[in-house]
Amino acid sequence: MQVMDLMGKIQHDLSEGISILRKEGTSLFLKTMTEVDMLKFRYDLHKVGSQLSDFYRELGERFTEAIVKKDHGFLSKQETKDLIERIDTVRIDEEKYKKELDDLRDLQKDKGG
């Protein structure tokens, strides 16, 4: 009878141990995925920041060239309008990535990580 009790206790302890491992494994997996997502959004944010720098530099160069040439229609040219539209589009992406990062940070805080 004691052997049966001992076997039952071992089976119970193993079952509890496996349950704890599953729970901790899942928690670790979710934390890792959150970190991976944060890295992805940081990388995307860096890319759009670089794009914005390039676009602003291009816009500045065009503006400087327009001043030198005394081109008062600089802002009405289609290529300038297109560049400003691209800047606006990238800024929207930048805000989206910043929001995603903030949401992930909040999620980590809520989970105590």
PyMOL commands that set and color helices and strands:
alter all, ss='L'
color gray80, all
select helices_A, chain A and resi 2-68+74-76+78-110
alter helices_A, ss='H'
color red, helices_A
deselect
rebuild
show_as cartoon
